[in-house]
Amino acid sequence: MKDITPAPELPDDGAPGIDPDAPSPFDYATRSRDRDVLDMVRAALARDDVTLAFQPVVAAGGETAFHESLVRLTDGTGRVIPAAQFIGAVEGLDLGREIDCAALRLALRALRRTPGLRLSVNMSARSIGYGPWRRLLHEGLEGRDAPGERLILEISEPSAMQVPEITLAFMRDLSPRGVSFALDHLGAGMTSFRHLRAFLFDILKIDGSLVAGCDADADAQCLIDIMVSLGTHLDAHVVAQGVERGAEAAVLTRAGVDGMQGWHCGGPSLRPDWTGAA
């Protein structure tokens, strides 16, 4: 007799036996990679294998206005690892605050060793409430020849907007000591211009995503013009990040930016020549 038993019904997703909420192989790979990154960061911090690279920010007249310090770690094989390869994994952890401490310590040391040097150092708004980082900063700004007037603290746009009231109070506390502030990656996030107007930023840094290919992008040119006008309105210098080609630099010069940063102006160096540094 012919079997007329009805076939089992398929689940709605058409994938019998598969749990749609189960982690995919890509999830496992991502978690494994993040664990490896965290292990590398912890080991580098334990060995004090932290250093800074320095990239010039060039003013419109061609002279170096200041250098941005960029944190680097050295892994167990001796490879120098740029921040882009680990900062995303540690930003929300205490490891991120420890990296901020290491970067600030090295930057303050460079400022004290090199009179006339002006240097920016990246920080997270999360570090404002981190006791060791705050103590390190205040101790570094004390004493004779304190380098406060040559120190620039760079806070990324997304980070500053997480805790705007705390960030503003921090800026008001440090400004009388000569410290300057730069808003990093302007245009990469959803800035609240109400908050931006209240902040005390001395420098606005246009995100490189708007700069790349701006010589052939009318929309990007319009946005750059708006940001230059914003800088004028806020009495802040405007620096374009990620300038890679002469054609981009020409557009930015016509737009009236105050400075540029990128491989077209000079790449990061672990052993900079400070001759001519402002």
Secondary structure by P-SEA (a helix, b strand, c coil): ccccccccccccccccccccccccaaaaaaaaaaaaaaaaaaaaaaacccbbbbbbbccccccccbbbbbbbbbcccccccccccccccccccaaaaaaaaaaaaaaaaaaaacccccbbbbbbccccccaaaaaaaaaaacccccccccbbbbbccccccccaaaaaaaaaaccccbbbbbbccccccccaaaaaaaccccbbbccccccccccccaaaaaaaaaaaaaaaaacbbbbbcccccaaaaaaaaaaccccccccccccccccccccccc
